[in-house]
């Protein structure tokens, strides 16, 4: 039986009522204002007054990659 995990995600909101993400943006990297990788977008709230996007934080993303691939270390190009 495959193991299951609880994924903790962060919500990123668009500014001035604008949507943070659009349909089809899943998988996109999300960066902070100082260009640090915050995580990967995997969904959002679309339409109406919704402007949030959900991301998997970088730390969780890298841990998942290591677990699935058996890698001991992952470094991102700067």
DSSP file (Angstrom, degrees, kcal/mol; ACC not computed):
  #  RESIDUE AA STRUCTURE BP1 BP2  ACC     N-H-->O    O-->H-N    N-H-->O    O-->H-N    TCO  KAPPA ALPHA  PHI   PSI    X-CA   Y-CA   Z-CA
    1    1 A X              0   0    0      0, 0.0     2,-0.1     0, 0.0     0, 0.0   0.000 360.0 360.0 360.0 134.0    0.0    0.0    0.0
    2    2 A X        -     0   0    0      1,-0.1     2,-0.1     0, 0.0     0, 0.0  -0.396 360.0-114.2 -68.7 143.3    1.4    3.4   -0.9
    3    3 A X        -     0   0    0     -2,-0.1     2,-0.4     1,-0.0    -1,-0.1  -0.451  26.8-143.1 -76.4 153.7    2.1    5.8    1.9
    4    4 A X        -     0   0    0     -2,-0.1     2,-0.3     2,-0.0    -1,-0.0  -0.898  13.2-165.0-118.1 148.4    0.1    8.9    2.3
    5    5 A X        -     0   0    0     -2,-0.4     2,-0.6     2,-0.0     0, 0.0  -0.954  22.3-126.1-130.8 150.4    1.3   12.3    3.5
    6    6 A X        -     0   0    0     -2,-0.3     2,-0.6     2,-0.0    -2,-0.0  -0.866  28.4-149.0 -90.3 123.0   -0.3   15.5    4.7
    7    7 A X        -     0   0    0     -2,-0.6     2,-0.5    49,-0.0    -2,-0.0  -0.843   2.7-151.0 -97.7 122.3    0.9   18.3    2.5
    8    8 A X        -     0   0    0     -2,-0.6    49,-0.6    49,-0.1     2,-0.3  -0.793  22.2-174.4 -89.6 129.9    1.1   21.7    4.3
    9    9 A X  E     -A   56   0A   0     -2,-0.5     2,-0.3    47,-0.1    47,-0.2  -0.846  19.0-135.4-125.2 162.0    0.7   24.5    1.9
   10   10 A X  E     -A   55   0A   0     45,-2.0    45,-2.6    -2,-0.3     2,-0.5  -0.820  17.1-133.1-109.9 153.5    0.8   28.3    2.0
   11   11 A X  E     -A   54   0A   0     -2,-0.3     2,-0.5    43,-0.2    43,-0.2  -0.929  15.8-163.3-109.0 131.5   -1.7   30.6    0.4
   12   12 A X  E     -A   53   0A   0     41,-3.2    41,-2.5    -2,-0.5     2,-0.3  -0.958   9.8-151.4-114.6 129.8   -0.5   33.6   -1.7
   13   13 A X  E     -A   52   0A   0     -2,-0.5    39,-0.2    39,-0.2     6,-0.1  -0.782  13.5-121.4-103.9 144.7   -2.8   36.4   -2.4
   14   14 A X        -     0   0    0     37,-1.7     3,-0.5    -2,-0.3     2,-0.2  -0.385  34.7-108.4 -72.7 159.2   -2.9   38.7   -5.4
   15   15 A X  S >  S+     0   0    0      1,-0.2     3,-2.4     4,-0.2    -1,-0.1  -0.614  89.9   7.5 -91.6 150.7   -2.6   42.5   -4.8
   16   16 A X  T 3  S-     0   0    0      1,-0.3    -1,-0.2    -2,-0.2     3,-0.1   0.808 132.3 -57.0  52.9  36.5   -5.3   45.0   -5.2
   17   17 A X  T 3  S+     0   0    0     -3,-0.5    -1,-0.3     1,-0.3     2,-0.2   0.457 103.0 135.6  78.9  -0.5   -8.0   42.4   -5.7
   18   18 A X    <   -     0   0    0     -3,-2.4    -1,-0.3     1,-0.1    -4,-0.2  -0.523  62.9-102.6 -79.7 148.3   -6.1   40.8   -8.7
   19   19 A X        -     0   0    0     -2,-0.2    -4,-0.2     1,-0.1    33,-0.1  -0.438  18.6-145.6 -66.8 141.7   -5.8   37.1   -8.9
   20   20 A X  S    S+     0   0    0     31,-0.9     2,-0.3    -8,-0.2    -1,-0.1   0.875  81.1  11.4 -73.1 -37.6   -2.4   35.7   -8.0
   21   21 A X        -     0   0    0     24,-0.2     2,-0.3    31,-0.2    -1,-0.2  -0.906  68.4-140.2-139.1 163.1   -2.6   32.9  -10.6
   22   22 A X    >   -     0   0    0     -2,-0.3     3,-2.1    -3,-0.1     4,-0.2  -0.796  44.3 -71.6-120.7 164.6   -4.7   31.9  -13.5
   23   23 A X  T 3  S+     0   0    0     -2,-0.3    -1,-0.1     1,-0.3    20,-0.0  -0.317 121.8  28.8 -53.9 130.8   -6.0   28.6  -14.8
   24   24 A X  T 3  S+     0   0    0     -3,-0.0    -1,-0.3     0, 0.0    19,-0.0   0.380  87.3 107.1  97.0  -3.7   -3.0   26.6  -16.2
   25   25 A X    X   +     0   0    0     -3,-2.1     3,-1.9     2,-0.1    16,-0.2   0.539  42.7 126.7 -84.5  -6.4   -0.4   28.1  -13.9
   26   26 A X  T 3   +     0   0    0      1,-0.3    16,-0.2    -4,-0.2     3,-0.1  -0.223  69.4  30.1 -55.0 137.9    0.0   25.0  -11.8
   27   27 A X  T 3  S+     0   0    0     14,-3.9    -1,-0.3     1,-0.3     2,-0.2   0.309  87.3 134.3  94.6  -7.3    3.6   23.8  -11.5
   28   28 A X    <   -     0   0    0     -3,-1.9    13,-2.9    13,-0.2    -1,-0.3  -0.501  60.1-114.2 -75.7 142.4    5.0   27.4  -11.8
   29   29 A X  E     -B   40   0A   0     11,-0.2     2,-0.5    -2,-0.2    11,-0.2  -0.484  25.7-146.7 -71.4 148.1    7.7   28.4   -9.4
   30   30 A X  E     -B   39   0A   0      9,-2.8     8,-3.3    -2,-0.1     9,-1.4  -0.979  15.1-166.2-120.3 126.5    6.8   31.2   -7.0
   31   31 A X  E     -B   37   0A   0     -2,-0.5     6,-0.2     6,-0.3     2,-0.1  -0.789  16.2-124.8-112.6 153.4    9.4   33.7   -5.9
   32   32 A X    >   -     0   0    0      4,-2.6     3,-1.9    -2,-0.3    -1,-0.1  -0.293  42.9 -91.9 -81.8 175.9    9.6   36.3   -3.1
   33   33 A X  T 3  S+     0   0    0      1,-0.3    -1,-0.1     2,-0.1    -2,-0.0   0.755 129.1  53.1 -62.3 -25.3   10.3   39.9   -3.7
   34   34 A X  T 3  S-     0   0    0      2,-0.1    -1,-0.3     0, 0.0    -2,-0.0   0.188 123.1-105.5 -97.0  17.7   14.0   39.3   -3.2
   35   35 A X  S <  S+     0   0    0     -3,-1.9     2,-0.3     1,-0.3    -2,-0.1   0.678  71.1 145.1  71.0  22.4   14.0   36.5   -5.8
   36   36 A X        -     0   0    0      1,-0.1    -4,-2.6     2,-0.0     2,-0.5  -0.708  59.4-106.4 -85.7 142.7   14.2   33.6   -3.4
   37   37 A X  E     +B   31   0A   0     -2,-0.3    -6,-0.3    -6,-0.2    21,-0.2  -0.580  37.3 179.8 -71.9 119.0   12.2   30.5   -4.4
   38   38 A X  E     -     0   0A   0     -8,-3.3    20,-1.7    -2,-0.5     2,-0.3   0.811  51.3 -80.0 -88.9 -35.4    9.1   30.3   -2.2
   39   39 A X  E     -BC  30  57A   0     -9,-1.4    -9,-2.8    18,-0.3     2,-0.4  -0.989  51.4 -59.1 163.4-162.7    7.6   27.1   -3.6
   40   40 A X  E     -BC  29  56A   0     16,-2.0    16,-2.5    -2,-0.3   -11,-0.2  -0.968  42.8-124.6-121.3 130.1    5.6   25.7   -6.5
   41   41 A X  E     + C   0  55A   0    -13,-2.9   -14,-3.9    -2,-0.4    14,-0.2  -0.492  34.2 165.3 -69.1 133.5    2.1   26.7   -7.4
   42   42 A X  E     -     0   0A   0     12,-2.7     2,-0.3     1,-0.4    13,-0.2   0.417  58.1 -19.9-130.9   1.2   -0.4   23.8   -7.4
   43   43 A X  E     - C   0  54A   0     11,-1.0    11,-2.8   -18,-0.1    -1,-0.4  -0.978  53.4-167.7 175.6 178.5   -3.8   25.4   -7.4
   44   44 A X  E     - C   0  53A   0     -2,-0.3     2,-0.6     9,-0.3     9,-0.2  -0.979  32.9 -91.2-169.5 179.8   -5.9   28.4   -6.7
   45   45 A X        -     0   0    0      7,-2.4     2,-0.4    -2,-0.3   -24,-0.2  -0.952  44.7-167.6-109.2 122.3   -9.3   30.0   -6.2
   46   46 A X        +     0   0    0     -2,-0.6     3,-0.1     5,-0.1     5,-0.1  -0.867  39.0  14.2-118.3 145.8  -10.6   31.4   -9.4
   47   47 A X  S >  S+     0   0    0     -2,-0.4     3,-2.0     3,-0.3     2,-0.0   0.086  95.7  36.7  84.7 164.4  -13.6   33.7  -10.2
   48   48 A X  T 3  S-     0   0    0      1,-0.3    -1,-0.2     3,-0.0    -3,-0.0  -0.301 127.7 -27.2  60.1-134.9  -15.7   35.9   -8.0
   49   49 A X  T 3  S+     0   0    0     -3,-0.1     2,-0.3   -31,-0.0    -1,-0.3   0.222 103.4 122.1 -96.9  13.8  -13.8   37.6   -5.2
   50   50 A X    <   +     0   0    0     -3,-2.0    -3,-0.3     1,-0.1   -31,-0.0  -0.599  20.4 155.5 -81.8 134.4  -11.1   34.8   -5.0
   51   51 A X        +     0   0    0     -2,-0.3   -37,-1.7   -32,-0.1   -31,-0.9   0.181  34.4 118.1-139.9  17.5   -7.5   35.9   -5.5
   52   52 A X  E     -A   13   0A   0    -39,-0.2    -7,-2.4   -33,-0.1     2,-0.4  -0.594  39.7-165.0 -94.6 151.2   -5.6   33.2   -3.7
   53   53 A X  E     -AC  12  44A   0    -41,-2.5   -41,-3.2    -9,-0.2     2,-0.4  -0.986  15.7-136.1-128.2 143.1   -3.0   30.7   -5.0
   54   54 A X  E     -AC  11  43A   0    -11,-2.8   -12,-2.7    -2,-0.4   -11,-1.0  -0.821  23.1-173.6-101.0 135.5   -1.8   27.6   -3.1
   55   55 A X  E     -AC  10  41A   0    -45,-2.6   -45,-2.0    -2,-0.4     2,-0.6  -0.943  26.8-131.9-127.3 150.9    1.9   26.7   -3.1
   56   56 A X  E     -AC   9  40A   0    -16,-2.5   -16,-2.0    -2,-0.3   -47,-0.1  -0.904  42.7-116.0 -92.0 120.7    3.9   23.8   -1.8
   57   57 A X  E  >  - C   0  39A   0     -2,-0.6     4,-2.4   -49,-0.6     3,-0.3  -0.219  19.9-115.4 -59.2 148.5    6.8   25.4    0.1
   58   58 A X  H  > S+     0   0    0    -20,-1.7     4,-2.8     1,-0.2     5,-0.3   0.875 113.7  55.6 -52.0 -45.4   10.3   24.8   -1.3
   59   59 A X  H  > S+     0   0    0      1,-0.2     4,-2.1   -21,-0.2    -1,-0.2   0.925 111.2  43.6 -57.5 -46.7   11.5   22.8    1.8
   60   60 A X  H  > S+     0   0    0     -3,-0.3     4,-2.1     2,-0.2    -1,-0.2   0.882 112.9  52.7 -66.9 -38.5    8.6   20.3    1.4
   61   61 A X  H  X S+     0   0    0     -4,-2.4     4,-2.0     2,-0.2    -2,-0.2   0.928 111.2  45.5 -62.0 -46.9    9.0   20.1   -2.4
   62   62 A X  H  X S+     0   0    0     -4,-2.8     4,-2.4     1,-0.2    -2,-0.2   0.879 111.2  52.7 -67.3 -38.0   12.7   19.3   -2.1
   63   63 A X  H  X S+     0   0    0     -4,-2.1     4,-2.4    -5,-0.3    -1,-0.2   0.901 109.3  50.1 -63.1 -39.9   12.1   16.7    0.7
   64   64 A X  H  X S+     0   0    0     -4,-2.1     4,-2.5     2,-0.2    -2,-0.2   0.909 109.8  50.3 -64.5 -42.3    9.6   15.0   -1.5
   65   65 A X  H  X S+     0   0    0     -4,-2.0     4,-2.2     1,-0.2     6,-0.4   0.924 111.7  48.4 -61.6 -44.4   12.0   14.9   -4.5
   66   66 A X  H  X S+     0   0    0     -4,-2.4     4,-2.2     1,-0.2     5,-0.4   0.915 112.4  48.8 -62.5 -43.0   14.7   13.4   -2.2
   67   67 A X  H  < S+     0   0    0     -4,-2.4    -2,-0.2     1,-0.2    -1,-0.2   0.913 115.5  43.0 -63.9 -42.6   12.3   10.8   -0.9
   68   68 A X  H  < S+     0   0    0     -4,-2.5    -1,-0.2     1,-0.2    -2,-0.2   0.811 124.9  33.0 -74.8 -30.6   11.0    9.7   -4.3
   69   69 A X  H  < S-     0   0    0     -4,-2.2    -2,-0.2    -5,-0.2    -1,-0.2   0.630  99.3-123.8-102.2 -15.2   14.4    9.7   -6.0
   70   70 A X     <  +     0   0    0     -4,-2.2    -3,-0.2    -5,-0.3    -4,-0.1   0.564  55.0 156.9  80.6   7.9   16.7    8.6   -3.2
   71   71 A X        -     0   0    0     -6,-0.4    -1,-0.3    -5,-0.4     3,-0.1  -0.383  36.6-154.0 -66.2 145.0   18.9   11.7   -3.7
   72   72 A X  S    S+     0   0    0      1,-0.3     2,-0.3    -3,-0.1    -1,-0.1   0.736  76.5  13.0 -90.3 -26.7   20.9   12.7   -0.6
   73   73 A X        -     0   0    0     -7,-0.1     2,-0.4     2,-0.0    -1,-0.3  -0.997  59.3-161.6-150.9 145.6   21.1   16.4   -1.5
   74   74 A X        -     0   0    0     -2,-0.3     2,-0.4    -3,-0.1   -12,-0.0  -0.998   9.4-171.0-129.9 129.9   19.5   18.7   -3.9
   75   75 A X        -     0   0    0     -2,-0.4     2,-0.4     0, 0.0    -2,-0.0  -0.972  13.0-143.9-121.7 136.8   21.0   22.1   -4.9
   76   76 A X        -     0   0    0     -2,-0.4     2,-0.1     1,-0.0    -2,-0.0  -0.808  26.2-111.6 -98.5 138.3   19.2   24.7   -6.9
   77   77 A X              0   0    0     -2,-0.4    -1,-0.0     1,-0.1     0, 0.0  -0.449 360.0 360.0 -66.1 136.3   21.2   26.9   -9.4
   78   78 A X              0   0    0     -2,-0.1    -1,-0.1     0, 0.0    -2,-0.0   0.418 360.0 360.0-100.5 360.0   21.4   30.5   -8.2
